[in-house]
Amino acid sequence: MENNIKKEIISTKFQPERAFLITVATKESVQIVSAEASQTELAQLVKSAGGEVVGKAIQRLDNPTKALYLGKGKLDELVELKNELHFDTVVFDDELTPVQQRNLEEAFQVKVIDRVALILDIFAKRAMTREGKLQVELAQHQYLLPRLAGQWSHLERLGGGIGTRGPGESQLETDRRLIERRIHRLSAEVDKISQQRYLYRQRRQKSGIPIIALVGYTNAGKSTLLNALSRANVASENKVFTTLDPTTRRIMLPDGHIALLSDTVGFIRKLPPNIIKAFRATLEELEEADLLLNIIDFSSPYAAEENHAVENILKDMGLQEKPRITVLNKIDAAPGMDKNWTEQEAMKYLLNNQTDVDENMFFVSATKKWGLTILLTRISQVLSVKTAFQAQY
């Protein structure tokens, strides 16, 4: 009897959360990415966080409603599904306001989270170094602060008086101050890290060794490419946000020169400004780089949309004019490819069937080490031209 109870407790403890996904597709949002593509990615995020997707819904609206995000009729319909699907978590594909989140939790009577909270949860799970943990905690507190206020907004609306006196309002102010102080301390620590990185980059620049930074959508294969080019052993998995902490390795170029290759956190659609701000100490590596390698998952059916998201973030960071090489990775898994082909057969097929490839776009497979020699040669050429130009001035 006792053993059966223990087994039941263990089974319950490790049972994944049953998540129901909801996306609102507006005319504006579907111009950037289809609702289906965005929701497919949301499902991958839930899986990475350890959840199980048991249902999905998409509602097409001109704009999300201010109180519920969804239309009232659609919400009632989805609430009815809870008894059928037995989900215990509802995940929304956009950032919810505190009011929307509270109203939705009251309607569903289960936990409601949004895309931002989900991403932050994965970040917290993936962060390994002190720097990464600090940056994640900062982003989490910045996300929590307005929602903390929203939880107590019913007291503010009543304007004091009966039912509002006592610990409620004072607790809200206490919690606000605690979180604001924590944000201040975390920001100061991240600033200190940023200064240390700046001094480190200054020393690297004085050494004259060029810096190459890997950028791209999450799970595009940046860490795998870093390993392939540098013969390093950086953790790489077929999961989103495997890399949160910057990793730098030396590589030898075909012309005999040495370069530094840095891997950074992957980008994703609908990445809130607060997260980018919290990770600025990491992303400053991109600003100081001599060359960016933009890694694209060529096997993804949403490669163009993912690259569009990367381009927008680079533009927001003022890096759109930075010298760049586009690397079309995972060609071995691309549609139309035969798994038995050699590197030469694969390259011939791709070059014959792709018409929009220019001299700064290269097909590679980081896992099979295809196309790396040609890529390294082009990197040498670009850096040589840049070095020669700087020497003239």
Buried (B, 14 or more C-beta within 10 A) or exposed (E): EEEEEEEEEEEEEEEBBBBBBBBBBBEEBBEBBBBBBBBBBBBBBBBBBEBBBBBBBBBBBEEBBEBBBBBEEBBEEBBEBBEEEEBBBBBBBBBBBBBBBBBBBEBBEBBBBBBBBBBBBBBBBBBEEEBBBBBBBBBBBBBBBEBBBBEBEEBBEEEEEEEBEEEBBEEBEEBBEEBEEBBEEBBEBBEEBBEEBEEEBEEBEEEEEBBBBBBBBBBBBBBBBBBBBBEBEBEBEEBBBBBBBBBBBEBEBEEEBEBBBBBBBBBBBBBBEBBBBBBBBBBBBBEBBBBBBBBBBBBBEBBEBBBBBBBBBBEEBEBEEBBBBBBBBBBBBBEEBEEEBEBEEBBEBBEEEEEEEEEEBBBBBBBBBBBBEBBBBBBBBBBBEBEEEEEEE
